Amino acid sequence: QAKELICADRCTIMLFDNDARQLLSYSFEGVKKVEIDFNCDPVDQVGIAGSCALSRRGVNVRDAKSDSRFASAFDAEAEYMTRCALAMPIISASTGRLIGVCEALNKTRPAGAHFKANDELVLGSVMQVAAIVIENAQLSGEC
């Protein structure tokens, strides 16, 4: 699992619904359902995962509370405290379309650490494989 590979406390995959322009997660730890709407203005209201989806680039946030993209409402709902976050886009290798975003929260080892460049490489590599798996599941109607 990606979570263990990068020593994250939590890790969530959110799928992108192109028609609704939303990232959707139905198995977020501590929250039943997360919806991030991209039809809002200004763009910085879409959170770290939303920012990653919009830019289609990885986002590594060392101090979530001081980052303007951080959406504290998710922490409040989940009764959780995000210190740092790493979000990585999931992009189709065959079409280049955005499939979703994986967001990892709070590096657990060493204590108090933040995600490093190596964590970005590892999570990015895992998401390349995940993109193939998710896309195949979507094409076969399993997802």
C-alpha positions as CSV (number, residue, x, y, z in Angstrom):
1,Q,0.0,0.0,0.0
2,A,1.1,3.5,-0.8
3,K,0.3,4.6,2.8
4,E,3.0,2.3,4.2
5,L,5.5,3.0,1.5
6,I,5.7,6.7,2.4
7,C,4.9,6.3,6.1
8,A,1.6,8.3,5.9
9,D,-1.0,8.3,8.6
10,R,-3.8,8.5,6.1
11,C,-4.0,8.1,2.4
12,T,-7.1,8.6,0.2
13,I,-7.8,8.2,-3.5
14,M,-10.4,10.6,-4.9
15,L,-11.8,10.0,-8.4
16,F,-12.5,12.8,-10.7
17,D,-16.1,13.2,-12.1
18,N,-15.6,15.2,-15.2
19,D,-19.3,15.9,-15.8
20,A,-19.8,17.2,-12.3
21,R,-16.3,18.7,-12.1
22,Q,-15.7,17.2,-8.7
23,L,-13.3,14.9,-6.9
24,L,-15.3,12.2,-5.1
25,S,-14.2,9.9,-2.3
26,Y,-16.4,7.3,-0.7
27,S,-13.9,5.7,1.6
28,F,-12.2,8.5,3.3
29,E,-11.0,7.7,6.8
30,G,-13.2,9.5,9.3
31,V,-15.5,11.0,6.7
32,K,-18.3,9.1,4.9
33,K,-18.1,11.1,1.6
34,V,-15.9,13.9,0.4
35,E,-16.9,16.1,-2.5
36,I,-14.6,18.8,-3.8
37,D,-16.3,21.1,-6.3
38,F,-14.2,22.8,-9.0
39,N,-16.9,25.2,-10.0
40,C,-16.0,27.6,-7.2
41,D,-14.2,30.9,-7.3
42,P,-11.5,31.7,-6.2
43,V,-9.6,28.5,-7.1
44,D,-7.8,28.4,-3.7
45,Q,-11.1,27.2,-2.1
46,V,-10.7,23.7,-3.6
47,G,-8.1,22.5,-1.0
48,I,-4.8,20.7,-1.5
49,A,-6.2,17.8,-3.4
50,G,-8.3,20.1,-5.6
51,S,-5.2,22.3,-6.3
52,C,-3.3,19.1,-7.3
53,A,-6.2,18.2,-9.7
54,L,-6.4,21.6,-11.2
55,S,-2.6,21.9,-11.8
56,R,-2.2,18.1,-12.6
57,R,1.0,18.3,-10.6
58,G,2.1,16.9,-7.3
59,V,1.6,19.2,-4.3
60,N,3.8,18.7,-1.2
61,V,2.8,20.9,1.8
62,R,5.1,20.9,4.7
63,D,2.9,22.9,7.0
64,A,-0.8,22.5,6.2
65,K,-2.1,25.2,8.6
66,S,0.0,27.9,7.0
67,D,-0.9,26.9,3.4
68,S,-3.7,29.0,1.8
69,R,-4.9,25.9,-0.1
70,F,-5.6,23.9,3.1
71,A,-9.3,23.4,3.7
72,S,-9.7,23.1,7.5
73,A,-13.3,22.0,7.2
74,F,-12.2,18.5,6.3
75,D,-10.2,18.2,9.4
76,A,-13.1,19.5,11.5
77,E,-15.5,17.0,10.0
78,A,-13.1,14.1,10.5
79,E,-11.9,15.3,13.9
80,Y,-8.4,15.1,12.6
81,M,-5.4,17.4,12.6
82,T,-3.4,17.6,9.3
83,R,0.2,18.7,9.8
84,C,1.5,18.0,6.3
85,A,0.1,16.6,3.1
86,L,1.3,15.1,-0.2
87,A,-1.2,15.1,-3.1
88,M,-0.4,13.3,-6.4
89,P,-2.6,13.4,-9.6
90,I,-3.7,10.1,-11.2
91,I,-3.4,10.6,-14.9
92,S,-4.3,8.2,-17.7
93,A,-1.2,7.1,-19.5
94,S,-3.2,6.4,-22.7
95,T,-5.4,9.5,-22.9
96,G,-3.8,12.0,-20.5
97,R,-7.1,12.7,-18.8
98,L,-7.3,13.3,-15.0
99,I,-8.6,10.1,-13.3
100,G,-8.3,11.4,-9.7
101,V,-5.9,12.4,-6.9
102,C,-4.2,10.5,-4.1
103,E,-3.7,12.6,-1.0
104,A,-1.5,11.4,1.9
105,L,-1.6,13.1,5.3
106,N,0.9,13.3,8.1
107,K,4.2,11.6,7.7
108,T,4.5,9.2,10.7
109,R,8.2,8.3,10.7
110,P,10.3,9.9,11.9
111,A,7.9,11.6,14.3
112,G,7.1,15.1,13.3
113,A,8.6,14.7,9.8
114,H,7.2,16.0,6.5
115,F,7.1,14.3,3.1
116,K,10.3,14.5,1.1
117,A,11.2,14.4,-2.6
118,N,11.6,10.6,-2.4
119,D,8.0,10.3,-1.1
120,E,6.9,12.3,-4.1
121,L,8.7,9.9,-6.4
122,V,7.3,6.8,-4.7
123,L,3.7,8.0,-4.6
124,G,3.9,9.2,-8.2
125,S,5.1,5.8,-9.3
126,V,2.4,4.0,-7.4
127,M,-0.2,6.4,-8.9
128,Q,1.0,5.5,-12.4
129,V,0.2,1.9,-11.7
130,A,-3.1,2.9,-10.0
131,A,-4.1,4.9,-13.1
132,I,-3.9,1.7,-15.2
133,V,-5.9,-0.3,-12.7
134,I,-8.6,2.3,-12.2
135,E,-8.9,3.0,-15.9
136,N,-9.3,-0.7,-16.7
137,A,-11.9,-1.0,-14.0
138,Q,-13.8,2.0,-15.4
139,L,-13.6,0.6,-18.9
140,S,-15.0,-2.8,-17.8
141,G,-17.7,-1.1,-15.7
142,E,-16.4,-2.3,-12.4
143,C,-15.8,1.3,-11.1
